[in-house]
Amino acid sequence: MPIPDGGPAVFSDVVVDRIPGRAPSDLKVGVDIKHTWHGDLAVDLVGPDGTVYPLKKSNIGDAAANVIETYTVDASTQLANGTWRLRVQDMYRTDSGRIDGWKLIF
């Protein structure tokens, strides 16, 4: 999924429908984003009830390439089942990228 350069946020959704109860307090979020300037990106997980879990803030001075990380969030207030969204926004112009994939590890 392309990430617009300096544009609006894009969303990639994952539907969970076979995990009873609540999400864990140590929910792992694996992201694979290719981008020529790591610092351009703000990355968030959005839970099924709309709660936003910040994963990575933008930082114009961070010149590394790509975001290939596993983040941990306390999502225990969420039901596990539902639509989870990865929200990615390129906050600055000039560099481009794409979401290659992401996953939740319960």
LINFENBEL-V725085 format. One record per residue. SS is DSSP state (~ for helix, > for strand, _ for the rest). BURIAL is + if it has 24 or more other ideal C-beta (glycine too) atoms within 12 Angstrom, else -. Layout:
ss = <SS,SS>
burial = <BURIAL,BURIAL>
This chain:
ss = <_,>,>,_,_,_,_,_,_,>,>,>,>,>,>,>,_,_,_,_,_,>,_,_,_,_,>,>,>,>,>,>,>,>,>,_,_,~,~,~,>,>,>,>,>,>,_,_,_,_,_,>,>,>,>,>,_,_,_,_,_,_,_,_,_,_,>,>,>,>,>,>,>,_,_,_,_,_,>,_,_,>,>,>,>,>,>,>,>,>,_,_,_,_,_,_,>,>,>,>,>,>,>,>,>,_>
burial = <-,-,+,-,-,-,-,-,+,+,-,+,-,+,-,+,-,-,-,-,-,-,+,-,-,-,+,-,+,+,+,-,+,-,+,-,+,+,+,+,+,+,+,+,+,+,+,+,-,-,-,-,+,-,+,+,-,+,-,-,-,-,-,-,-,+,+,-,-,-,+,-,+,-,+,-,-,+,-,+,-,+,-,+,+,+,+,+,+,+,+,+,-,-,+,-,+,+,+,-,-,+,-,+,-,+>
